[in-house]
Amino acid sequence: MPNNTVKIAISLPKQEYQFLEKFRQRLGISRSAMIDKAVCFWLKCQQEEEFVKKYEDSYRKKPENVSEIMAREKAGMEVLSKEEGWI
């Protein structure tokens, strides 16, 4: 086992374990690789949720005003008008 890994034991409901076993066998990966992928995916989702929450909290503190919205809309329309077939 590489030095940068830690061995753990987990308990899963039998039905979830059986599903994971079938799925990982179909993918041809080890249990450790399957759990590693799941944990990495979950951590990424948690980070994204945290980022969105921080963004929303910041927006609530200082929302865009009408002139900022209109300026962005105008800039978007200018870009799209240069693209063939948009406007």
N, C-alpha and C positions, 0 to 999 in steps of 0.2 A: 504494500500500500504506500503511495507517495507521501512524503512528509507534509504536504499541504492539505491533507484530507483528514477527516475525523469520522470514525465509525459510530453510528447510532443505531438504536433499535426503536422501531415504531410499531404501533398497533393500529390496524385498520379493520373496519367491518368486513366480514367475509365476502360479501357481494362486491364491494369496491376492490378488494384484493384480487378476486377472480377476474374482474373486468381489466384491471391493470395488467395482470399476467397475460391474458389473451392479447391485449393491445401491444405490450412490449415484445411478445414473441413474434407477432406479425411484423413489427418494426425491426426485429433482430437485434435488440439492445438488452443490456443487463438491467436488473432491478435498480442498481445504483444509478445507472445512466438515466433511467426513466424517472426516478425520484428527483434526481438532480435537475432534469429538464423542467419538471413540474414546479419545483421550488424556485428555480430561476424565473420561470414565467410568472409565478405568483408575486415574487419580489418586484419584478418589472411593473406589474399591474399596480402594486402598492405605491411605487414611486410615481407612476403616472397619475394616480388618484390624488396623491399629495400635491403634485405640481398643479393639477387642475383646481384643487381646493385653495391653494395659495393664490393662484391667478384670480379666481372668483372673489376671494376675500379682498384682494387689492383693488379689483374693479369696483366692488361695493364701496370701498373707501374713496375712490376717485373715478367715478364713471366718466365716459366720454361726454363732451358737450356737443350741442348741435353743430357748431362750426367744424369740429373735428370729424364728425360723421360725414358731413357734406364734403369736406376736403378729401376724405378717403374714397367716397363714392365717385367724386369727380376724377380722381387719379385712376380708379379702376375702369371707369368708362373710357378714359383716354387710352389706356392700354388695350382694352378690348376693341376699340374703334380701329386700332392699327392692325388687328388680326382679321384676316379674311373671313367673311361670313358671320361675324358676331353682331355687327350693328349695321 
